[in-house]
Amino acid sequence: MSAVAAFLYDGRWPRLLLRELAIVWFVDAALAPLGLLAAAVAVDAPLAVLGVLPLGGLIAGLAQERKFRLEQEVELSSAYQGVALLLGEVIEDDDHYTGEHSRGVVALSVETARELGLGERDQRLVEFGALLHDVGKLRVPNEIINKPGPLDDDEWAIMRRHTIDGEAMLAPVGGMMHEVGRIVRGSHEDWDGTGYPDGIAGEEIPLASRIVSAADAYSAMTTDRSYRRSLGHEKAIAELRRCAGTQFDPAVVAALVRVASRAAAPPPEALVAARAAALAAVPEAAAA
């Protein structure tokens, strides 16, 4: 009943509550013998049942405390989401491309996380990490962000600090945002260890960071920039596959390719025919 109530209240699947409910089940199991003992004693000494009433009061108090903690958890989750969305809006207001790009990375990252079978909490971390992966660029001068051409070495040094700055901006929020900060910091690490800022490799890189990194690259390649046109879906997929095992996690690339290919696939012929028929019917209906 607790799991169902939590699902109806904030959408968490019951399997995510197993660890939280384990202590509840343990307490129930520990109290069951006391209940049986009180029932057995009450057969010959009914007044002895009064001895367990304080225990009932204690259990009621613990239940209220647990309810309060659950409500706090929901409020904190909403607060984290509010902070993430607010920062996302700040990013978009500061630089339209970065904000639009971040929204594309979010959608692709979350779908890739689902394709990989990640749980609800990990999907939420991926979502926040994708939304805020560029938050550190708020500390990068606009003349570098919007430069219509390649950056020089000094400008790249400044740009490459944005993942460190992003983590520094999110860490003081605490809680889930502390974890999101680590995802942001790792979002430009490469599978072979040649990325930045820490040069970590393989599974040392958080999985959420690996997902955001690949989704970020695909989105960048399929979006028009001030200094180049979009490469298109097919070329972007070919580049992801070429860099799988060096820049990107091969398993993440495989999942992302499946997701992106489904999104880019043309509609079925039956749907195209139905749309054409609907459009053709509009003038006829108007004439009638």
C-alpha positions in Angstrom: 0.0 0.0 0.0 2.9 2.4 0.8 4.5 1.6 -2.6 1.2 2.2 -4.5 0.6 5.4 -2.6 4.1 6.7 -3.4 3.6 5.9 -7.1 0.2 7.8 -7.2 1.8 10.7 -5.3 5.0 11.3 -7.2 5.2 8.7 -9.9 7.9 6.5 -8.4 7.7 2.8 -9.4 7.3 0.4 -6.4 10.6 -1.4 -7.2 12.4 1.9 -6.5 11.0 1.8 -2.9 12.3 -1.6 -2.0 15.3 -0.4 -0.1 13.3 2.3 1.7 10.5 -0.2 2.6 12.9 -2.9 3.8 13.2 -1.3 7.2 9.4 -1.1 7.5 9.1 -4.8 6.7 11.8 -5.5 9.2 10.0 -3.6 12.0 6.7 -5.3 11.1 8.4 -8.7 11.3 10.1 -7.9 14.6 6.8 -6.6 16.1 4.7 -9.6 15.0 5.9 -11.9 17.8 5.1 -9.2 20.4 1.6 -8.9 19.0 1.1 -12.7 19.2 2.5 -12.8 22.8 0.2 -10.0 23.9 -2.8 -11.8 22.4 -1.8 -15.0 24.1 -1.5 -13.3 27.5 -4.8 -11.4 27.1 -6.7 -14.7 27.1 -6.0 -15.1 30.8 -5.1 -11.5 31.8 -7.0 -9.0 29.6 -5.6 -6.0 31.5 -2.1 -7.0 30.5 -2.8 -5.7 27.1 -2.5 -2.2 28.5 1.2 -2.9 28.8 1.6 -2.8 25.0 -0.3 0.5 24.5 2.9 2.7 24.9 4.4 0.6 22.1 1.4 1.4 19.9 2.0 5.1 20.6 5.6 4.8 19.7 4.7 3.1 16.4 2.2 5.9 15.6 4.9 8.5 16.2 7.4 6.7 14.0 4.7 6.5 11.3 4.2 10.2 11.4 7.9 10.8 11.2 8.2 8.6 8.2 5.3 10.4 6.5 7.0 13.7 7.2 10.3 12.4 5.7 8.5 11.2 2.5 6.8 14.6 2.1 10.2 16.3 2.6 11.7 14.0 -0.1 9.0 15.0 -2.6 9.5 18.7 -1.8 13.2 18.4 -2.3 12.8 16.5 -5.6 10.5 19.3 -6.8 13.0 21.9 -5.6 15.9 20.2 -7.5 13.8 20.1 -10.7 12.9 23.8 -10.2 16.5 24.7 -9.8 17.5 22.7 -12.9 14.7 24.3 -15.0 15.6 27.8 -13.8 19.2 27.3 -14.7 18.2 25.9 -18.0 16.2 29.1 -18.7 19.1 31.3 -17.7 21.3 29.4 -20.1 18.8 29.9 -23.0 18.4 33.6 -22.2 22.2 34.1 -22.1 22.8 32.2 -25.4 19.9 31.0 -27.6 21.9 28.2 -29.3 23.2 26.8 -26.1 19.7 26.7 -24.6 18.2 25.1 -27.7 21.0 22.7 -27.9 20.6 21.7 -24.3 16.9 20.9 -24.8 17.8 18.6 -27.7 20.5 16.8 -25.6 18.0 16.3 -22.8 15.5 14.5 -24.9 18.0 12.3 -26.6 19.9 11.5 -23.3 16.7 10.4 -21.5 15.6 8.2 -24.3 19.1 6.7 -24.5 19.1 6.1 -20.7 15.8 4.2 -21.1 17.1 2.2 -24.0 20.0 1.1 -21.7 17.5 0.1 -19.0 18.4 2.6 -16.4 16.0 3.1 -13.5 13.8 6.1 -12.8 16.3 7.8 -10.4 19.2 7.3 -12.8 17.0 8.6 -15.7 16.3 11.8 -13.6 20.0 12.3 -13.0 20.7 11.9 -16.7 17.9 14.4 -17.4 19.3 17.0 -15.0 22.9 16.3 -16.2 21.9 16.8 -19.9 19.9 20.0 -19.0 22.7 21.5 -17.1 25.8 20.1 -18.9 26.5 23.6 -20.3 25.7 25.6 -17.2 29.4 26.4 -16.7 29.4 28.3 -20.0 27.6 31.1 -18.1 31.1 32.0 -16.8 32.6 31.9 -20.3 32.7 35.3 -22.1 30.1 35.7 -24.8 32.7 36.7 -27.4 34.2 33.2 -27.0 30.8 31.4 -27.0 29.6 33.2 -30.1 32.9 33.4 -32.0 32.2 32.8 -35.7 35.1 30.4 -36.2 37.5 28.1 -34.5 38.8 29.0 -31.1 42.5 29.7 -30.4 44.5 27.9 -27.7 43.8 30.5 -25.0 40.1 30.5 -25.8 40.0 26.7 -25.7 41.6 26.8 -22.3 38.9 29.1 -21.0 36.1 27.0 -22.7 37.4 23.7 -21.3 36.9 25.1 -17.8 33.2 25.2 -18.2 32.7 21.6 -16.9 34.7 22.5 -13.7 32.7 25.7 -13.3 29.5 23.8 -13.9 30.3 21.4 -11.1 31.3 24.3 -8.8 28.0 26.1 -9.5 25.9 23.0 -8.7 27.8 21.5 -5.7 26.7 24.1 -3.1 23.0 23.2 -3.9 23.7 19.8 -2.3 21.7 16.6 -2.5 20.9 15.4 -6.0 22.5 18.5 -7.5 25.9 17.4 -6.1 25.6 14.2 -8.1 24.5 16.2 -11.2 27.6 18.3 -10.8 29.8 15.2 -11.1 27.9 14.3 -14.3 28.5 17.8 -15.7 32.2 17.6 -14.9 32.5 14.2 -16.7 30.5 15.2 -19.7 33.6 15.9 -21.9 35.7 13.0 -20.7 36.6 10.5 -23.5 36.3 6.7 -23.3 40.0 6.3 -24.0 41.1 8.9 -21.4 42.0 11.7 -23.8 39.1 14.0 -22.7 39.0 16.8 -20.1 39.2 18.0 -17.3 40.5 14.9 -15.5 41.5 12.6 -18.2 39.6 9.6 -16.7 38.7 6.7 -19.0 36.2 3.8 -19.5 33.9 3.0 -16.7 35.6 5.5 -14.4 33.5 8.1 -16.2 30.0 8.2 -14.8 27.5 6.4 -17.1 25.3 9.4 -17.1 28.2 11.5 -18.3 28.9 9.1 -21.1 25.3 9.3 -22.2 25.3 13.1 -22.2 28.6 13.2 -24.0 27.4 11.1 -26.9 24.0 12.9 -27.1 25.8 16.2 -26.9 28.0 15.3 -29.9 25.0 14.0 -32.0 23.0 17.2 -31.2 25.9 19.4 -32.1 26.6 17.6 -35.4 22.9 17.8 -36.4 22.5 21.5 -35.5 23.5 24.5 -37.6 26.3 26.5 -35.9 27.6 30.0 -36.6 30.7 28.5 -38.4 29.2 25.4 -40.1 26.0 23.8 -41.3 24.4 20.6 -39.9 26.0 17.4 -41.0 22.7 15.6 -41.0 21.5 12.4 -39.3 23.4 9.8 -41.5 26.8 11.6 -41.2 26.4 12.2 -37.5 25.6 8.5 -36.9 28.6 7.5 -39.0 30.8 9.8 -36.9 29.5 8.4 -33.6 30.2 4.9 -34.8 33.7 5.8 -36.0 34.5 7.3 -32.5 32.9 4.5 -30.5 35.7 2.9 -28.4 37.8 6.1 -28.5 35.7 9.1 -27.7 32.5 7.4 -26.8 31.3 4.3 -24.8 30.5 1.7 -27.5 27.4 0.5 -25.6 26.1 4.0 -25.3 26.7 4.7 -29.0 24.7 1.6 -29.9 21.8 2.6 -27.8 21.8 6.2 -29.0 22.0 5.1 -32.6 18.9 3.0 -32.1 17.0 5.9 -30.5 18.1 8.5 -33.0 17.4 6.2 -36.0 13.9 5.6 -34.7 13.3 9.4 -34.3 14.8 10.1 -37.8 12.9 7.3 -39.6 10.3 8.4 -42.1 6.7 7.6 -41.2 5.2 4.3 -42.6 3.7 4.4 -46.1 0.2 3.9 -44.6 0.6 7.0 -42.5 1.9 9.1 -45.4 -1.1 7.9 -47.5 -3.5 8.8 -44.7 -2.1 12.2 -44.3 -2.3 12.8 -48.1 -5.9 11.7 -48.1 -6.7 14.0 -45.2 -5.0 17.0 -46.9 -6.9 16.3 -50.2 -10.2 16.1 -48.3 -9.7 19.6 -46.9 -10.4 21.6 -50.1 -13.4 19.2 -50.9 -14.9 19.8 -47.5 -14.4 23.6 -47.9 -16.0 23.5 -51.3 -19.0 21.6 -50.0 
